[in-house]
Amino acid sequence: MRPTRASAVLLTAGLVSLLGVPAATAVEAPSTLYVNNQDGSGCADGGSGTQGVPFCTISAAAKAVRPGQTVRIKTGREYPEAVTVDRSGEPGKPISFLADGPEGDTVTLGAAKGLTVRDASHVVVRGLRAHGGATVSGSADVELDRMFLSHESNSLVVGGGSRDVRATRSTLYSVRIEGGSQRTVLSNNVVYGGLHAAAAAVDAPGTVITNNSLYLDCVAAVLLGGDSSGSSVFNNEIGSVHAAPCDTPAPRSGIAVSQSAVTGTRSDYNLVVGSATTGAAAYTWGGTVYRDQAAFHAATGQGGRDIVVDSARGYTELLVDSADATAPGVLPTDFRGYGHADNLRVPNTGKDGGYLDRGARESQDLLGRVALTVDQTWAPVGTTVKATASAVSAWSGPLTYRFDFGDGSAPVVTREPAATHVYASPCECVVRVTAVNDIKQTVQAEQKARATAPGPLTAGFAARPVLPSAENPKAFVAPLTVEIDPRTSAAPWPVVQTDVDFGDGTSERVTSLEPVRHTYKQPGDHKVTVTLKDAKGGSSTSSGTARAAYAASGYVPVEPARVLDTRTGNTPVKAGAATPVTVPIVYYSSGPSHTAGATAVVLNVTVTGATEDTHLNVWPAGQQRPASSNVNVRAGGTSSNTVTVPVGADGKVSAQLNSGQGHVTVDFVGYYQPNAGERFSPITPTRVVDTRTAGGPVRGGQPRTVKVAGVAGIPQDVAAVAFNLTSTGTTYPTHVTVHPSSRSKPITSNLNPEPGKDKSNQVIVPVGPDGTIVLDNNAGATDLVLDAVGYYRKDGAALFTPVVPARLADTRTTGKLAPGATTTVAGLPANAVGAALNVTATDTTATGFLTVHGFGNARTEASSLNTRPGETVPNHVITPVGDGKVSIWNSWGGANHVITDLFGYFTKG
């Protein structure tokens, strides 16, 4: 039902008289002053308040504003000032202070700072938050709208004979109107009482209290006293904050009107809640207490359409469509800015069949959500597509729907919850629906839709490697993982089944046209076959090649950690059985975990207590054991070597002795990962430390710190350096640990020196912040020699590509390498600038050493491997490469057989 014509006229009149800011004509368009205390605003209180140079304070603008001007106050930062307005506008030309920010934002004054309007007229203040409250004194035609006012006593005081003051759509804490003020209007406010009445008018004739939600604590929700005759109390929702007793001599009342204020005062269409449960009376009128509406109306003639309910539960529907739209002070919008709304599910019981609600808030057909379904989310161009919306709103009232099919065509706007569309060209589109109610509230939903080119189903796919990302380096991505993406297929209708044969004896089926990932156990080329089936019964197959390969990677040094020690459980490594070794990549508070995307790891592997002369292989778990070797050991002896090895798909490597058995320790010192870590720059092997000529032997328990950054061509900002570490002149069996100066000594070891033997091992050592490393000998004394072969840093030259361990050369098939002779080892990529090798010397006739260097580069005196008669000696060697080759020079000791195994190479890129 709709209001009468008289109601509509009064509503329009209320809009003009109560909101107080009439639309200006083009000729009278007021100028604007600006206040902005934000950083970078360029504000100045001595300026003219332009947008370019605004005032810094509201007070400065209040002193400058003239009739018809609007002061726009930037929200966002507190204004630490009390504001006084004592300048006046003119009829039709008010001075206005408005919040300037997103809808709903308020201008906040500093703690306990308040607003004072004194001896002023034709003033509008909208969107102000003041915890020091507001006072209006000796003023006329003042509007306070959308305010938030609080104070320890009364948040708003109107006095000093003020006239026509209006407080609307605000949150207030106790209001007092006094001092002969006339025609004050409180409308559509939420007002909380405390020790004082929520809204009190004393000696304030003509006070209007309409459509407020008032909550009494002590005294009353509405109190009219003194000469407050001719007042009106209409359409209010009156409740109680709590039922605690109050230290007041009089009983609490919902509405209390003293005998002196009764004359000409009217009260009706109010709803009073909880009087019985709180101990408050519904009414005190002319000194008489009334606890129910019937007795009150019978005795006074007031409140004929009031509602009094004892419980706060379930009363809200009584507020709806039941007020007097013709009452004085009615506004066209409620506390939230919503207009009057007719709830079609509730009878219109308001005056003359009107549908205005009681209280500050007008109930609305608020939208909850909207769902969207598209009947053809995948279809050829020319197919009719139907989109259907299903909206949820409070009243299930009529809505407007805006369907946008996402192809640039004009949206369909309709009152119907469905619309159809025919796509003219292929697209991957997003269909969106926006549901709009009568108060312009919107909700939105979307659904993807694919318009395809007509034609037969034709399978196709792209194969690409899956690598860890720089943004999420801790996410686990197994090496040799490949993504098979069939979305390159021509599929006019939905694909309901995709079968992928990965070419390694495994396959996978999915029920969509989406990428499928697979981790291969072995690198190489694999024939992949993809078979598609669509919703119309079509079928198509495509075959191609997917390459599984280790990706170029950066180096990530870690704090060394022991990941295997078979001595602790007395479970030696044996011939004929592979021992799995789990390598941690990421360290969490709970401990190490293999959760990153490493392609290869760097280990220090030691074999001790071997039952016979033998050698140890280390290779990626899940792959075939290679012919290469990593550690060679004599029966009863101890031997160690650095190992760079790819990681298996399960995050493990395997270790196995060739014969006999022995105990193995594995120390994890770093890893290589795509899109992470440091790049490697190889250098010609250069001697950095030789304690024989500087400092003397390193003694047990006396660690020695040495400078390596900024030395021998190594930059200052390196993350790690690769060295060949050699011990000589050892006095006692021991082990040596090399670590950064910034860390304590780890339990791991890098080299196991023995008396009478020169022993070597390659190490990759993180460098401390001061550019130093520490040489730590466990027992006895030994001289140590460090030859640098390269360094790692962010802007280094090359990335490392691991390979399945492979043998490049073996002089046992071509003849020994004579003293002073050089052999050339080929088989490396032509663009390689460095390589990670395992070089083994065997069948040695005399003590000596080998030097590995880049083919075509000058040889230095640095050694890569120390040879000993009667022993097979391996060493991990990182070396520069020239033209896809390396050179190995034998010293003038004795002849040797030399075996060269490849574990990876470095390339620029």
Long-range contacts (C-beta under 8 A, 24 or more apart in sequence): 1-342, 1-348, 1-353, 1-354, 1-355, 2-342, 2-353, 2-355, 3-325, 3-350, 3-352, 3-353, 3-354, 3-355, 3-356, 4-352, 4-353, 4-354, 6-326, 6-352, 7-325, 7-326, 7-351, 7-352, 7-354, 10-325, 10-326, 10-330, 11-325, 11-330, 11-332, 11-340, 12-332, 14-329, 14-330, 14-331, 14-332, 15-331, 15-332, 18-143, 18-166, 18-168, 18-185, 18-187, 18-329, 18-331, 19-143, 19-145, 19-168, 19-331, 20-94, 20-124, 20-141, 20-143, 20-166, 21-94, 21-96, 21-124, 21-143, 22-92, 24-68, 28-68, 28-92, 28-93, 30-68, 30-69, 30-70, 30-93, 30-96, 31-68, 31-69, 31-70, 32-69, 32-70, 32-71, 32-72, 33-61, 33-64, 33-65, 33-69, 33-70, 33-71, 33-72, 34-61, 34-71, 34-72, 34-74, 34-100, 35-60, 35-61, 35-71, 35-72, 35-73, 35-74, 35-79, 36-73, 36-74, 36-100, 37-74, 37-77, 37-79, 38-74, 38-76, 38-77, 41-74, 57-81, 58-83, 58-97, 58-107, 59-83, 59-84, 61-97, 62-86, 62-87, 62-97, 63-87, 65-95, 65-97, 66-95, 67-93, 67-94, 67-95, 67-122, 68-93, 68-94, 68-95, 69-95, 69-96, 70-95, 70-96, 70-97, 70-98, 71-95, 71-96, 71-97, 71-98, 72-98, 72-100, 73-97, 73-98, 73-99, 73-100, 73-107, 74-100, 74-101, 75-99, 75-100, 75-101, 75-102, 75-105, 75-106, 75-107, 75-108, 75-127, 76-101, 76-105, 78-108, 78-109, 78-110, 79-107, 79-108, 79-109, 79-110, 79-113, 80-109, 80-110, 80-113, 81-109, 81-110, 81-113, 82-109, 82-113, 82-114, 82-115, 82-116, 82-132, 83-109, 83-113, 83-114, 83-115, 83-116, 83-130, 84-115, 84-116, 84-117, 84-118, 85-115, 85-116, 85-117, 85-118, 85-120, 85-123, 85-125, 86-117, 86-118, 86-119, 86-120, 87-120, 88-120, 88-121, 88-122, 88-123, 89-121, 89-122, 89-123, 90-122, 91-122, 91-141, 93-122, 94-122, 94-123, 94-124, 94-141, 94-143, 95-122, 95-123, 95-124, 96-123, 96-124, 96-125, 96-126, 97-123, 97-124, 97-125, 97-126, 97-128, 98-124, 98-126, 98-127, 99-126, 99-127, 99-128, 99-146, 106-146, 106-147, 106-148, 114-151, 115-149, 117-142, 118-160, 133-157, 135-159, 136-160, 136-162, 136-165, 137-162, 137-179, 138-162, 139-163, 139-165, 140-164, 140-165, 141-165, 142-166, 143-168, 144-168, 144-170, 145-169, 145-170, 146-170, 147-171, 147-172, 149-173, 153-196, 154-196, 158-184, 158-204, 168-331, 169-331, 169-333, 169-334, 169-335, 169-336, 169-337, 169-360, 174-198, 174-200, 175-199, 175-200, 176-200, 176-201, 176-202, 177-201, 177-202, 177-204, 177-207, 178-202, 178-203, 178-204, 178-226, 179-203, 179-204, 180-204, 180-205, 181-207, 182-206, 183-207, 183-208, 184-208, 185-210, 185-328, 185-329, 186-210, 186-212, 186-329, 187-211, 187-212, 187-329, 187-330, 187-331, 188-212, 188-331, 188-333, 188-334, 188-335, 188-360, 189-213, 189-335, 189-360, 190-335, 190-360, 191-215, 192-217, 192-241, 193-217, 193-218, 193-219, 193-220, 193-221, 193-241, 194-218, 195-219, 195-246, 197-221, 197-222, 197-223, 197-256, 198-222, 199-223, 200-224, 200-225, 201-225, 201-228, 201-231, 201-261, 202-226, 202-228, 203-227, 203-228, 204-228, 204-231, 205-229, 205-230, 205-231, 206-230, 206-231, 207-231, 207-232, 208-232, 208-328, 208-329, 209-233, 209-234, 209-236, 209-329, 210-234, 210-235, 210-236, 210-327, 210-328, 210-329, 210-330, 211-235, 211-236, 211-323, 211-327, 211-329, 211-330, 211-331, 211-334, 211-356, 211-358, 211-359, 211-360, 212-236, 212-237, 212-359, 212-360, 213-237, 213-239, 213-335, 213-359, 213-360, 213-361, 214-238, 214-239, 215-239, 215-240, 215-241, 216-240, 216-241, 216-252, 216-253, 216-254, 216-280, 217-241, 217-242, 217-246, 218-246, 218-247, 218-248, 218-252, 219-246, 219-248, 219-250, 219-252, 219-253, 219-256, 220-252, 220-253, 220-254, 220-255, 220-256, 220-284, 221-253, 221-254, 221-255, 221-272, 222-254, 222-255, 222-256, 223-253, 223-256, 224-256, 224-257, 224-258, 224-261, 224-265, 225-256, 225-258, 225-260, 225-261, 226-258, 226-260, 226-261, 227-260, 227-261, 228-257, 228-258, 228-260, 228-261, 228-265, 229-260, 229-261, 229-262, 229-263, 229-264, 229-265, 230-263, 230-264, 230-265, 231-261, 231-264, 231-265, 231-266, 232-265, 232-266, 232-267, 232-327, 232-328, 232-329, 233-257, 233-265, 233-266, 233-267, 233-268, 233-270, 234-266, 234-267, 234-268, 234-269, 234-270, 234-323, 234-324, 234-327, 234-328, 234-329, 235-269, 235-270, 235-323, 235-324, 235-327, 235-330, 235-356, 235-358, 235-359, 236-270, 236-271, 236-358, 236-359, 237-270, 237-271, 237-273, 237-319, 237-358, 237-359, 237-360, 238-270, 238-271, 238-272, 238-273, 239-273, 239-274, 239-312, 240-273, 240-274, 240-277, 240-278, 240-280, 240-312, 242-278, 243-274, 243-277, 243-278, 243-279, 245-279, 250-284, 251-279, 251-280, 251-281, 251-284, 251-289, 252-278, 252-279, 252-280, 252-281, 253-280, 253-281, 253-282, 253-283, 253-284, 253-289, 254-280, 254-281, 254-282, 254-283, 254-308, 255-282, 255-283, 255-284, 255-285, 256-283, 256-284, 256-285, 257-284, 257-285, 257-286, 258-286, 258-287, 259-286, 259-287, 262-286, 266-302, 267-302, 267-303, 267-306, 268-302, 268-303, 268-304, 268-305, 268-306, 268-324, 268-327, 269-305, 269-306, 269-322, 269-323, 269-324, 269-327, 269-350, 269-351, 269-358, 270-303, 270-306, 270-307, 270-358, 271-306, 271-307, 271-308, 271-309, 271-315, 271-318, 271-319, 271-358, 271-359, 272-306, 272-307, 272-308, 272-309, 273-309, 273-311, 273-312, 273-315, 274-309, 274-310, 274-311, 274-312, 275-308, 275-310, 276-310, 276-311, 277-310, 277-311, 277-312, 282-308, 305-351, 317-346, 318-358, 319-357, 319-358, 319-359, 319-363, 320-346, 320-357, 320-363, 321-346, 321-347, 321-348, 321-349, 321-350, 321-354, 321-355, 321-356, 321-357, 322-349, 322-350, 322-357, 322-358, 323-350, 323-351, 323-354, 323-356, 323-357, 323-358, 324-350, 324-351, 324-354, 324-356, 325-350, 325-351, 325-352, 325-354, 325-355, 325-356, 326-351, 326-352, 326-354, 327-351, 330-356, 333-362, 334-360, 334-361, 334-362, 335-360, 335-361, 336-361, 336-362, 338-362, 338-364, 338-439, 339-439, 341-365, 341-438, 341-439, 343-395, 344-395, 344-397, 345-395, 345-396, 363-394, 364-394, 364-437, 364-439, 364-441, 365-393, 365-394, 365-395, 365-396, 365-397, 365-437, 365-438, 365-439, 366-393, 366-394, 366-437, 366-441, 367-391, 367-392, 367-393, 367-399, 367-435, 367-437, 367-441, 367-442, 367-443, 368-392, 368-393, 368-394, 368-443, 369-443, 369-445, 370-433, 370-434, 370-435, 370-443, 370-444, 370-445, 371-445, 372-431, 372-432, 372-433, 372-445, 372-446, 372-447, 373-447, 374-431, 374-447, 374-449, 376-449, 377-447, 377-448, 377-449, 377-450, 377-494, 378-449, 378-450, 378-452, 378-491, 378-493, 378-494, 379-450, 379-451, 379-452, 379-492, 379-493, 380-451, 380-452, 380-453, 380-454, 380-455, 380-492, 380-493, 381-423, 381-424, 381-425, 381-426, 381-451, 381-452, 381-453, 381-454, 382-422, 382-423, 382-454, 383-422, 383-423, 383-451, 384-420, 384-421, 384-422, 385-420, 385-421, 385-422, 385-423, 385-431, 385-449, 385-451, 386-418, 386-419, 386-420, 387-418, 387-419, 387-420, 387-421, 387-431, 387-433, 387-447, 388-417, 388-418, 389-417, 389-418, 389-433, 389-435, 389-445, 390-417, 391-417, 391-435, 391-443, 393-437, 397-437, 397-438, 398-438, 399-435, 399-436, 399-437, 400-435, 400-436, 400-437, 401-433, 401-434, 401-435, 401-436, 402-433, 402-434, 402-436, 403-431, 403-432, 403-433, 404-431, 404-432, 404-433, 404-434, 405-429, 405-431, 405-449, 406-430, 406-431, 406-432, 406-449, 407-451, 423-449, 423-451, 425-451, 426-451, 426-452, 426-453, 427-451, 452-490, 452-491, 452-492, 452-493, 453-490, 453-492, 454-492, 455-490, 455-492, 456-490, 456-492, 456-538, 456-540, 457-489, 457-490, 457-491, 457-492, 457-493, 457-495, 457-532, 457-534, 457-538, 457-539, 457-540, 458-489, 458-490, 458-491, 458-540, 458-542, 459-486, 459-489, 459-530, 459-531, 459-532, 459-540, 459-541, 459-542, 460-486, 460-488, 460-489, 460-490, 460-530, 460-542, 461-485, 461-486, 461-488, 461-489, 461-528, 461-530, 461-542, 461-544, 462-488, 463-528, 463-544, 463-545, 463-546, 463-547, 465-547, 465-548, 465-549, 465-551, 466-517, 467-551, 467-597, 467-674, 467-675, 468-596, 468-597, 468-673, 468-674, 468-675, 468-676, 469-675, 470-675, 470-676, 473-596, 473-597, 473-673, 473-675, 473-676, 474-586, 474-595, 474-596, 475-595, 475-596, 475-597, 476-594, 476-595, 476-596, 476-597, 476-651, 477-596, 477-597, 478-519, 478-597, 478-649, 478-650, 478-651, 479-519, 479-550, 479-551, 479-597, 479-598, 479-599, 479-646, 479-647, 479-648, 479-649, 480-519, 480-520, 480-521, 480-522, 480-523, 480-548, 480-549, 480-550, 480-649, 481-517, 481-518, 481-519, 481-520, 481-548, 481-649, 482-517, 482-518, 482-519, 482-520, 482-546, 482-547, 482-548, 483-515, 483-516, 483-517, 484-515, 484-516, 484-517, 484-518, 484-528, 484-530, 484-546, 485-515, 486-513, 486-514, 486-515, 486-516, 486-530, 486-532, 487-513, 487-514, 487-515, 489-513, 489-530, 489-532, 489-540, 489-542, 491-532, 491-534, 492-534, 493-534, 493-535, 493-536, 493-538, 494-534, 494-535, 495-532, 495-533, 495-534, 495-535, 496-533, 496-534, 496-535, 497-532, 497-533, 498-530, 498-531, 498-532, 499-530, 499-531, 499-532, 500-528, 500-529, 500-530, 501-528, 501-529, 501-530, 501-531, 502-526, 502-528, 502-546, 503-527, 503-528, 503-529, 503-546, 519-649, 520-548, 520-649, 521-622, 521-623, 521-648, 521-649, 522-548, 522-623, 522-624, 522-804, 523-548, 523-549, 523-550, 523-803, 523-804, 524-548, 524-549, 550-599, 550-600, 550-646, 550-801, 550-802, 550-803, 550-904, 551-599, 551-674, 551-801, 552-674, 552-799, 552-800, 552-801, 552-907, 552-909, 553-598, 553-599, 553-600, 553-672, 553-673, 553-674, 553-676, 553-677, 553-799, 553-800, 553-801, 553-802, 554-672, 554-673, 554-674, 554-675, 554-676, 554-677, 554-678, 554-679, 554-799, 554-800, 555-602, 555-670, 555-671, 555-672, 555-677, 555-678, 555-679, 555-680, 555-719, 555-720, 555-764, 555-792, 555-800, 556-598, 556-670, 556-671, 556-672, 556-673, 556-676, 556-677, 556-678, 557-669, 557-670, 557-678, 557-719, 557-720, 557-764, 557-766, 557-792, 558-587, 558-668, 558-669, 558-670, 558-671, 559-587, 559-743, 559-746, 560-604, 560-667, 560-668, 560-669, 560-739, 560-746, 560-748, 561-592, 561-667, 561-668, 561-746, 561-748, 562-665, 562-666, 562-667, 562-668, 562-747, 562-748, 563-592, 563-603, 563-666, 563-667, 563-668, 564-655, 564-664, 564-665, 564-666, 565-663, 565-664, 565-665, 565-666, 566-663, 566-664, 566-665, 567-663, 567-665, 572-609, 572-661, 572-662, 572-663, 572-664, 573-607, 573-616, 573-655, 573-656, 573-657, 573-661, 573-662, 573-663, 573-664, 574-656, 574-657, 574-660, 574-661, 575-614, 575-656, 575-657, 575-658, 575-659, 575-660, 575-661, 576-656, 577-656, 578-621, 578-625, 578-654, 578-655, 578-656, 579-654, 579-655, 579-656, 579-664, 580-621, 580-652, 580-653, 580-654, 581-618, 581-621, 581-652, 581-653, 581-654, 581-655, 581-666, 582-651, 582-652, 583-647, 583-651, 583-652, 583-653, 583-668, 583-671, 584-668, 585-651, 585-671, 585-673, 594-651, 596-671, 596-673, 596-676, 597-673, 597-674, 597-676, 598-647, 598-671, 598-672, 598-673, 599-646, 599-647, 599-672, 599-673, 599-674, 599-802, 600-644, 600-645, 600-646, 600-647, 600-671, 600-672, 600-800, 600-802, 600-903, 600-904, 601-644, 601-645, 601-647, 601-653, 601-668, 601-670, 601-671, 601-672, 602-642, 602-643, 602-644, 602-668, 602-669, 602-670, 602-671, 602-672, 602-764, 603-642, 603-643, 603-644, 603-645, 603-653, 603-666, 603-667, 603-668, 603-669, 604-640, 604-641, 604-642, 604-643, 604-666, 604-667, 604-669, 604-748, 604-749, 604-750, 604-761, 604-763, 605-630, 605-631, 605-640, 605-641, 605-642, 605-643, 605-655, 605-664, 605-665, 605-666, 605-667, 606-631, 606-638, 606-639, 606-640, 606-664, 606-665, 606-666, 606-667, 606-749, 606-752, 607-631, 607-633, 607-638, 607-639, 607-640, 607-657, 607-662, 607-663, 607-664, 608-633, 608-637, 608-638, 608-639, 608-662, 608-663, 608-664, 608-665, 609-636, 609-638, 609-662, 609-663, 610-634, 610-635, 610-636, 610-637, 610-657, 610-660, 610-661, 610-662, 611-635, 611-660, 611-661, 611-662, 612-659, 612-660, 613-660, 613-872, 614-657, 614-658, 614-659, 614-660, 614-662, 615-657, 615-658, 615-872, 615-874, 616-655, 616-656, 616-657, 616-658, 616-662, 616-664, 617-654, 617-655, 617-656, 617-658, 617-805, 618-643, 618-645, 618-653, 618-654, 618-655, 618-805, 619-645, 619-646, 619-653, 619-654, 619-804, 619-805, 620-645, 620-646, 620-647, 620-648, 620-653, 620-654, 620-804, 621-647, 621-648, 621-649, 621-650, 621-652, 621-653, 621-654, 622-648, 622-649, 622-650, 622-652, 623-648, 623-804, 625-654, 625-656, 626-804, 626-805, 626-806, 626-807, 626-901, 627-807, 628-805, 628-806, 628-807, 628-838, 628-901, 629-658, 629-838, 629-840, 629-874, 629-899, 629-901, 630-838, 630-874, 630-876, 631-874, 632-840, 632-842, 632-871, 632-872, 632-873, 632-874, 633-662, 634-871, 635-660, 638-733, 638-752, 638-754, 639-752, 640-749, 640-750, 640-751, 640-752, 640-761, 641-761, 641-838, 641-874, 641-875, 641-876, 642-669, 642-750, 642-761, 642-762, 642-763, 642-764, 642-875, 642-876, 643-838, 643-876, 643-903, 644-672, 644-802, 644-836, 644-876, 644-903, 644-904, 645-802, 645-805, 645-903, 646-802, 646-803, 646-804, 646-904, 647-671, 667-746, 667-748, 667-749, 669-748, 669-763, 669-764, 670-720, 670-764, 672-800, 672-802, 672-904, 677-792, 678-719, 678-720, 678-792, 678-793, 678-794, 678-796, 679-792, 679-793, 679-794, 679-795, 679-796, 679-797, 679-798, 679-799, 680-722, 680-790, 680-791, 680-792, 680-796, 680-797, 680-798, 680-799, 680-800, 680-834, 680-878, 680-906, 681-790, 681-791, 681-792, 681-793, 681-796, 681-797, 681-798, 682-789, 682-790, 682-797, 682-798, 682-833, 682-834, 682-854, 682-878, 682-879, 682-880, 682-881, 682-906, 683-713, 683-714, 683-788, 683-789, 683-790, 683-791, 683-880, 684-853, 684-854, 684-857, 684-858, 684-860, 684-880, 685-724, 685-787, 685-788, 685-789, 685-851, 685-852, 685-853, 685-860, 685-862, 685-864, 685-879, 686-712, 686-713, 686-787, 686-788, 686-860, 686-862, 687-712, 687-785, 687-786, 687-787, 687-788, 687-860, 687-861, 687-862, 688-712, 688-714, 688-723, 688-786, 688-787, 688-788, 689-775, 689-784, 689-785, 689-786, 690-783, 690-785, 690-786, 691-783, 691-784, 691-785, 692-728, 692-729, 692-783, 692-785, 696-783, 697-729, 697-731, 697-781, 697-782, 697-783, 698-736, 698-775, 698-776, 698-777, 698-781, 698-782, 698-783, 698-784, 699-777, 699-780, 699-781, 700-732, 700-734, 700-777, 700-778, 700-779, 700-780, 700-781, 701-777, 702-777, 703-745, 703-774, 703-775, 703-776, 703-777, 704-774, 704-775, 704-776, 705-741, 705-772, 705-773, 705-774, 705-775, 706-772, 706-773, 706-774, 706-775, 706-786, 707-771, 707-772, 708-767, 708-771, 708-772, 708-773, 708-786, 708-788, 709-767, 709-771, 709-772, 710-771, 712-788, 713-788, 714-788, 714-791, 715-791, 715-793, 716-771, 717-793, 718-767, 718-771, 718-791, 718-792, 718-793, 719-766, 719-767, 719-792, 719-793, 719-794, 720-764, 720-765, 720-766, 720-767, 720-791, 720-792, 721-764, 721-765, 721-767, 721-773, 721-788, 721-790, 721-791, 721-792, 722-762, 722-763, 722-764, 722-788, 722-789, 722-790, 722-791, 722-792, 722-878, 723-762, 723-763, 723-764, 723-765, 723-786, 723-787, 723-788, 723-789, 724-760, 724-761, 724-762, 724-786, 724-787, 724-789, 724-862, 724-863, 724-864, 724-875, 724-877, 725-750, 725-751, 725-760, 725-761, 725-762, 725-763, 725-784, 725-785, 725-786, 726-758, 726-759, 726-760, 726-784, 726-785, 726-786, 726-787, 726-863, 726-866, 727-751, 727-753, 727-758, 727-759, 727-760, 727-782, 727-783, 727-784, 727-785, 728-758, 728-782, 728-783, 728-785, 729-781, 729-782, 729-783, 730-754, 730-755, 730-756, 730-757, 730-759, 730-780, 730-781, 730-782, 730-783, 731-755, 731-780, 731-781, 731-782, 732-779, 732-780, 732-781, 733-779, 733-780, 734-777, 734-778, 734-779, 734-780, 734-782, 735-778, 736-775, 736-776, 736-777, 736-778, 736-782, 736-784, 737-776, 737-778, 738-763, 738-765, 738-773, 738-774, 738-775, 738-776, 739-765, 739-766, 739-773, 739-774, 739-776, 740-765, 740-766, 740-767, 740-768, 740-772, 740-773, 740-774, 741-768, 741-770, 741-772, 741-773, 741-774, 742-768, 742-769, 742-770, 743-768, 745-774, 745-776, 749-778, 753-777, 753-782, 757-866, 757-868, 758-847, 758-849, 758-866, 758-868, 759-866, 760-849, 760-863, 760-864, 760-865, 760-866, 760-875, 761-875, 761-876, 762-789, 762-864, 762-875, 762-876, 762-877, 762-878, 764-792, 764-878, 785-863, 787-862, 787-863, 787-864, 789-862, 789-877, 789-878, 789-879, 789-880, 790-834, 790-878, 790-880, 797-833, 797-906, 797-908, 798-833, 798-834, 798-906, 798-907, 798-908, 798-909, 799-906, 799-907, 799-908, 799-909, 800-836, 800-904, 800-905, 800-906, 801-904, 801-905, 801-906, 801-907, 802-836, 802-903, 802-904, 803-902, 803-903, 803-904, 803-905, 805-838, 805-901, 805-902, 805-903, 806-901, 806-902, 807-899, 807-900, 807-901, 807-902, 808-837, 808-900, 808-901, 808-902, 809-898, 809-899, 809-900, 810-897, 810-898, 810-899, 810-900, 811-896, 811-897, 811-898, 811-899, 812-842, 812-843, 812-897, 812-899, 816-843, 816-895, 816-896, 816-897, 817-888, 817-890, 817-895, 817-896, 817-897, 817-898, 818-890, 818-895, 819-846, 819-848, 819-890, 819-891, 819-892, 819-893, 819-894, 819-895, 820-889, 820-890, 820-891, 820-892, 821-889, 821-890, 822-859, 822-887, 822-888, 822-889, 822-890, 823-887, 823-888, 823-898, 824-855, 824-885, 824-886, 824-887, 824-888, 825-885, 825-886, 825-887, 825-888, 825-900, 826-884, 826-885, 827-884, 827-902, 828-881, 828-884, 828-885, 828-886, 828-902, 828-905, 829-884, 829-905, 829-907, 830-883, 830-884, 831-907, 831-908, 832-881, 832-884, 832-905, 832-906, 832-907, 833-880, 833-881, 833-906, 833-907, 833-908, 834-878, 834-879, 834-880, 834-881, 834-905, 834-906, 835-878, 835-879, 835-881, 835-886, 835-902, 835-904, 835-905, 835-906, 836-876, 836-877, 836-878, 836-902, 836-903, 836-904, 836-905, 836-906, 837-876, 837-877, 837-878, 837-879, 837-886, 837-900, 837-901, 837-902, 837-903, 838-874, 838-875, 838-876, 838-877, 838-900, 838-901, 838-903, 839-864, 839-865, 839-874, 839-875, 839-877, 839-888, 839-898, 839-899, 839-900, 839-901, 840-872, 840-873, 840-874, 840-875, 840-898, 840-899, 840-900, 840-901, 841-865, 841-867, 841-872, 841-873, 841-874, 841-896, 841-897, 841-898, 842-872, 842-873, 842-896, 842-897, 842-899, 843-872, 843-896, 843-897, 844-868, 844-869, 844-870, 844-871, 844-873, 844-893, 844-894, 844-895, 844-896, 845-869, 845-893, 845-894, 845-895, 845-896, 846-893, 846-894, 847-893, 847-894, 848-890, 848-891, 848-892, 848-893, 848-894, 848-896, 849-891, 849-893, 850-888, 850-889, 850-890, 850-891, 850-896, 850-898, 851-888, 851-889, 851-891, 852-877, 852-879, 852-886, 852-887, 852-888, 852-889, 853-879, 853-880, 853-886, 853-887, 853-889, 854-879, 854-880, 854-881, 854-882, 854-886, 854-887, 855-881, 855-882, 855-883, 855-884, 855-885, 855-886, 855-887, 856-882, 856-883, 856-885, 856-887, 857-882, 857-887, 859-887, 859-889, 863-891, 864-888, 867-891, 867-893, 867-894, 867-896, 869-894, 881-905, 881-906
